[in-house]
């Protein structure tokens, strides 16, 4: 397709922006300086056919080689090709379900097919490369999966040099699926254009599109023009820079947008949007909140605006300012698969004509949170999905608790209430032991395990970690992590070491510096299995994994070689952290007493479950007649604690006596059970593990407490609710009849 005059006009109009003379129209960056390392510059001119649900576009893409080495190939994501029956995405959704789709029937209707076709590609000083374009499948070798294409370059691209591609492509949007497509006259353009992979850690990172994966791009600038019918209202990434009414095609208009220091560009179009605008004054400058809500949802616009203003205030205070000059909220068509999805400076919400809960607010807060944990702290969502969804779910709980209260952030009625932390924990418990949170997103057992672990467990383990090191310490660690890694691509260890560093500085953890082994007398080396070599032990597992193994070493009588740990030190190794045995030259900068928890909660799949097994109180002198004065009776009371799960974590138990005395004890949890025994003139009436309710990872709260006295109030409340429900049903039936 030829480059159209409207694109040329838009490019000329925006030329001063690219120069960054003093200020930026897209961000509140001081002096207009770039916020990120910009690797790609896009200029796209697209014509959208709302009747055929398709798009014709030209794209100019300049890629700068900042890898430090010569590049001979460049891979491109072509995400829309996932919506074909032959694709890996569809294979996975058909067999194991998907986050946004579940094609479990043996048919694939034509309207669900989507595609992106590159009809031409050339590069300045490289010539026509169309014939060289080839599909690859780096993840599973599926030759029919066309979501990644590769272009071999005729000659290497040298370090710090740039290459400018010119592409012509056609999109066919599917009936709404996986954050994309159309529903009635609503169209969502997400992952709609060819974009290169990320050269990361010495290699190209360009995964195929999977049923449970999201995305991973480089930071870029975007000049985009969209041609649509005049009756359509459009929201898009970045700031609007112009609107032109066109004579050809008749009845259309061209809208232009500009964005910088973002990794992606998305848009939504509908003739049924109503506009609700507002402003938030961040600590970097004013931000326009642009809400496009459907006419069918008249209350949605003000609700979205209100929650985003409150959410932005929380994020500004807790982590740092939102640096862009606009955030756009899209209210998607009901019944679509598009609700609740994030893109830079734009996200889709989720509501309905009647919504008495806080789900509208929860969804909006969550998707805005991605502007921080996906947009700015740009982690690899294919390989470290928990750093995006998990951290965002954790901060979601805290922000909504600050706005609505911790126990009312999901549902708040006089007869019932629910908090978001309970929702996250419930999601974790639905799939609690199949996968660690660090598993690559497309390697989870199924979509349910991906959701339960990546969202629910990640949020819950971070909340538990907050309980261990304190709220102030965790808040500082989160802010430090954001400020340190915004506009970069951090990893799991970057995040964990930041938490350890802050915890150590605040005295909430102890630094463990590995000691090099000392020279000893000669002895015959004996090869013992390391944790990593034992079957079923995940990377980073603590020494307690070894409890399930029995290692037999034959030695001469009464001898113990000096190169082998003594029996006592072996015992200590089983009950404490594994001594460091890696490469001392590449030791992590931070290694602390938090590692046993991190190894089990983050890198492992162990379940945490502590229980009060039994409590008892008997007279110390049971063989003598019972004294008339009960206060003179001495009792021997025993409380039994049981570690039912494999997750080892020190716990606190609070024991209450019938004279009102409360005693708190600490148990390291290493053994399977323990008991506490007391001799005093009072009986034990109750005991509770984790009385401060900070260990949310515990999979069964019901067995955490034990009492000898029943409390009838909960039963009465449930009985009253059940009675009221039955009365309502009876009245409804009588009205119908």
C-alpha positions, 0 to 999 in steps of 0.5 A: 500500500502506498504511503498516504498524504495523511501520514506525511502530514501527521509526520510533519506535524509531529516532527518538533516532538521528535526533537524534544526541544524542551518539553514532551506532549506525551509525558511529564518528563522534566525538560522533555528528556526520554524516560526509557531507552528507546529501541524502536520508533514506529510510524503507522498509518491504518485504515479500518473497515468497520463493516469487514472488521479488517484493517489495511496499514503501512508501517515504518519501523526503525530498530536501533541495535543496542545489543552490543553485537552484530545482528543477522536476523530480526524476529517479529511478533504476528499475534493475530495469527494465533486465531487459527485452528492450526495455531499453538494458541488454539491447540492449547485452548482446545485442550487445556483452556485459556485465560480469555477463550476456551475452544473445547468444541470440535469446530472453529467458526469462520468469524473466530478466525483472525490473521495478520498478513505482511504483503510487503517488507523492505528496509533502507539500504537492504532492499526488498526482504519480502521473500526472505520472511519465514515463520518460526516456532521457537517454543514448540516447533509447530510449523503451522503456528505463524505468530512469529516470523523471522527476517534474515538480513543480507548483511549483519546490523552492526552495534549501535546502527539502525535499520528502518523497515517499511511494511504493508500489512492487512489485519482480519479481526476475529470475533472477540477473543483473548483481548482482541477483535470485535463484538457487534460494532465495537472493535479492539485493536490489541497486538495488531501490528508487526513488532520485533522481539526483544534482544535480552540476556544475549539472545532474541526473546520472541516467544510464540503466542500461547493460551496463557501468555501476555507480552514483552516488548522494547520501549518505543515511540509511536506516531499512529494515524487511524482512519475510521467512519466519522460516527466512531469514537476512538480511544488509543494509547498516547495523546491525540494530536489531530483529527482530519475529516476526509473526502476520500473515503467519504464519510471518514475521519483520520485521528492521529496519536503520539506516544513515547516511552511505552512498549505497545500501542492499542486502540478501541473504536465504537459509535456508542461511547460517551465521554467522561473526562477528569484530571489528576494532579500527580507529583510530576504534573497534570494527567487527563483521565479520559473515560469512554463508557458505553451508552448502555452503562450510564453510571460507568463513566463517573464510577471509572473516573472516581476510582482512577482518581483515587487509585492514582493518588494511592500509587503516587504516594506509595510508589511514585508518579504516573509520568504520562499525560493521559490515561484512557479507560475503555468500557468494552461491549458486554459479552466480549472477551475484551474486558479487563486488559492493560495496554500503555496509557490505556486499559479496558474495564469491566462492568454491566448495567447492574453491578452492586459490588466493587468489581467495576472498581476492582477491575479498573484499579487492577488494570491501572496498576499494570501501568506500573508493573507491566508498562513501566517496570516492563518484566517479561510476561512470558517468563516472569508473569508473576512479576506483573500479575502477582505484584499487581494483584498484591498492590491491588489488595493494598490500594483497594483496602485503603480506599474501601477498607480491607474487608469491604473492597469486593462486596460491602452490604449490611448482610455480607462483606468480602475483601480482595485479599480473601478473593486472592487467597481463594483463587490460590487455593483453587490450584495450590500445588501444581506449579511454582510462581516462577514457571514460564506462563505457557508451561503451567499445567493448565489455564486454571493453574496459571490463574490460581498461582500467578495471581492468587498465590503470588499475591498471597505469598507477598502478603505473607512476606509482608507479615514476616518483615513488617508493613513499613519494610515491605512498602519501602521495598516495593517503592525501591523496586519501582524506582530502581527498575522503572523503564527497564526489564527486571527479573525475579531475582532483581525483585527478591534481592531488592526486598532482602536488601531493604529488609536487611537495612531495616533489621528485619532480616540478616545478611548471610555471606557465604564463606569459602571452604577452609583447607582441611586434612587430606581425605577421600572425597565422597560424592553426596547428592546436592539439592539440585541433583535430587529428583523433585527438588526445585531450583532454590529449594531449602535444605528441608527438601532433603528430609525425604531422602536417606543417604547411605555412606559406608565408612570404616568403624569409628572414623569420620573423614574431615571432608564430610560434615559431622553428624551434628552439622548434618542435623543442623543442615537439615533444620536450617538453610543449605550451606552455599555451594555455588560459584563464589565469583557469581554469588548473589549480591544479597543472601539473607535469612529470608531465603528459606521462605523465598525458596519454598514460597516462590520457587517451590510448590509446598503447601503450608498448613499448621493445625492445633491438633488437641488441647487438654487440661487434667488435674495435676493430682487427679488421684486426690479428691477435688478441692471445693475451692476451684481456684486451688486446683492445679492443672496440667494442660497440654497443647499439640501443634501439627505441621500438616504441610511440607512448607516449614515456617516458624509460627506463633501460637496464642494459648488462652487460660480460663483465668484470662491469661494469654501466653504466646509461644514460638515454634520453628516448625521443623519437626512434624509436631510439638507440644507445650505443657503448663502446670498452673491453677487454670485450664486451657480454653483455646489456642490459635496459631498465627493470632495476628493473621499474617500467614495468609499462605496457610491453606486451612484457616479452620484448623488454626484454632481450637476452643473448648467452648462453643460460640453460637453467634455464627450459627445464629447468623447463618440460620437467619440468613438462610431463613431470610433467603427462604422467605424471599424465594417463597415470596417470589414463587407466590408472586409468579404463581 
